[in-house]
Amino acid sequence: MQKPFYSFLLFFAALLIVGCGKSTDTPESADVWTVTKFIDLAPPTGQVDQNEDTHRFNGYSFEFDNGNLLTVRYPDGTTREAKWALLNNDTVLAFSMENPPVLLEELVGSWTVETYTATQIKLVNPAPGGTADFSKQAVRIEFQKN
């Protein structure tokens, strides 16, 4: 079990080294972001098309802090912490969270980065490799900086 922990430490050490040369044109500034698009893979019972479910994130906000900390603010004002990381030359954005609630469970995992700027993040599933990650039902999520 020690091996994954050391891999984890090496991963974050590499992020710190690479991150020193990054431009400031990234979401890593603890600004508030909201979900502007959320598409489900599996539509609710009775529907045959993919489901535009952005409304499920109404009232939620996300803060992509330096140090790969993601603060999720719930509509009732409570918060949860998660982790985020850019991987594979900024082509993959990964989210992790311990015991995520059902809605946030949709975000956990690796996403292909379609757009990543100082004001917009667009992510799609499948992750690299071409097969959909069926551990989550979402196929697209987009964030906009407020």
FENBELPE-V333800 format. One record per residue. N is the residue number from 1. RES is the residue in one small letter. SS is DSSP state (@ for helix, = for strand, . for the rest). PHI is phi in radians with two decimals (NA if undefined). D_CENTER is the distance of its C-alpha to the mean C-alpha in Angstrom with 1 decimal. Layout:
N	RES	SS	PHI	D_CENTER
N	RES	SS	PHI	D_CENTER
//
This chain:
1	m	.	NA	26.2
2	q	@	-1.20	26.5
3	k	@	-1.01	25.3
4	p	@	-1.06	21.6
5	f	@	-1.13	21.8
6	y	@	-1.14	23.4
7	s	@	-1.08	21.0
8	f	@	-1.06	18.2
9	l	@	-1.10	20.4
10	l	@	-1.09	21.2
11	f	@	-1.02	17.6
12	f	@	-1.24	17.0
13	a	@	-1.10	20.4
14	a	@	-1.11	19.7
15	l	@	-1.08	16.6
16	l	@	-1.12	19.0
17	i	@	-1.15	21.7
18	v	@	-1.17	19.7
19	g	@	-1.10	18.1
20	c	.	-1.13	21.6
21	g	.	-1.69	22.3
22	k	.	-1.25	19.3
23	s	.	-1.29	20.2
24	t	.	-1.52	19.2
25	d	.	-1.52	17.7
26	t	.	-2.41	14.1
27	p	.	-1.28	11.7
28	e	.	-1.36	12.6
29	s	.	-2.28	15.2
30	a	.	1.10	14.3
31	d	.	-1.30	14.9
32	v	=	-1.51	13.9
33	w	=	-2.12	11.4
34	t	=	-2.24	11.6
35	v	=	-1.44	10.4
36	t	=	-1.84	13.2
37	k	=	-2.72	12.8
38	f	=	-2.53	11.8
39	i	=	-2.03	13.9
40	d	=	-1.53	14.8
41	l	.	-1.30	16.4
42	a	.	-1.82	19.1
43	p	.	-1.24	20.9
44	p	.	-1.03	22.7
45	t	.	-0.91	26.2
46	g	.	1.68	28.6
47	q	.	-1.82	26.3
48	v	.	-1.89	26.3
49	d	.	-1.69	23.7
50	q	.	-1.04	19.9
51	n	=	-1.86	19.0
52	e	=	-1.39	17.7
53	d	.	-2.09	16.3
54	t	@	-0.99	14.7
55	h	@	-1.00	17.3
56	r	@	-1.10	15.7
57	f	@	-1.72	13.3
58	n	.	-0.99	16.5
59	g	.	1.55	17.0
60	y	.	-1.53	13.5
61	s	=	-2.40	12.2
62	f	=	-2.30	9.5
63	e	=	-2.07	10.9
64	f	=	-1.53	9.4
65	d	.	-1.46	12.5
66	n	@	-1.03	14.5
67	g	@	1.43	14.6
68	n	@	1.13	10.9
69	l	=	-1.61	11.2
70	l	=	-2.01	8.8
71	t	=	-1.78	11.3
72	v	=	-1.82	10.8
73	r	=	-1.80	14.1
74	y	.	-1.39	15.7
75	p	.	-1.00	18.3
76	d	.	-1.49	21.0
77	g	.	1.68	20.1
78	t	.	-1.26	19.0
79	t	=	-2.25	16.0
80	r	=	-2.38	13.8
81	e	=	-1.76	12.4
82	a	=	-2.47	9.5
83	k	=	-2.14	8.7
84	w	=	-2.41	6.4
85	a	=	-2.73	8.4
86	l	=	-1.55	9.5
87	l	=	-2.27	11.9
88	n	.	0.83	14.9
89	n	.	0.97	16.0
90	d	.	1.14	12.7
91	t	.	-1.74	12.5
92	v	=	-2.30	9.5
93	l	=	-2.03	6.1
94	a	=	-1.98	5.8
95	f	=	-2.07	4.7
96	s	=	-2.41	8.2
97	m	.	-2.75	10.3
98	e	.	-1.34	14.0
99	n	.	0.80	15.4
100	p	.	-1.22	12.7
101	p	.	-1.17	14.5
102	v	@	-0.90	14.6
103	l	@	-1.08	12.4
104	l	@	-1.31	9.4
105	e	@	-1.03	10.4
106	e	.	-1.10	9.2
107	l	.	-1.52	5.5
108	v	.	-1.10	6.8
109	g	=	2.19	7.7
110	s	=	-1.80	7.7
111	w	=	-2.21	7.2
112	t	=	-1.34	10.0
113	v	=	-1.48	9.7
114	e	=	-1.62	12.3
115	t	=	-2.49	12.4
116	y	=	-2.57	11.3
117	t	.	-2.26	13.9
118	a	.	-1.22	14.9
119	t	.	-2.20	14.7
120	q	=	-2.62	12.3
121	i	=	-2.27	9.0
122	k	=	-2.12	9.5
123	l	=	-2.19	7.7
124	v	=	-2.29	10.1
125	n	.	-1.96	11.1
126	p	.	-1.54	13.3
127	a	.	-1.31	11.9
128	p	.	-0.90	14.8
129	g	.	2.05	18.0
130	g	.	1.50	18.3
131	t	.	-1.93	18.0
132	a	.	-1.17	15.7
133	d	.	-1.54	13.8
134	f	.	-1.36	15.8
135	s	.	-1.28	14.4
136	k	.	-2.23	12.1
137	q	.	-1.66	13.8
138	a	=	-1.38	11.3
139	v	=	-2.00	12.1
140	r	=	-2.68	10.6
141	i	=	-2.48	8.2
142	e	=	-2.25	9.2
143	f	=	-1.99	9.0
144	q	=	-2.24	12.4
145	k	=	-1.30	13.8
146	n	.	-1.42	16.6
//
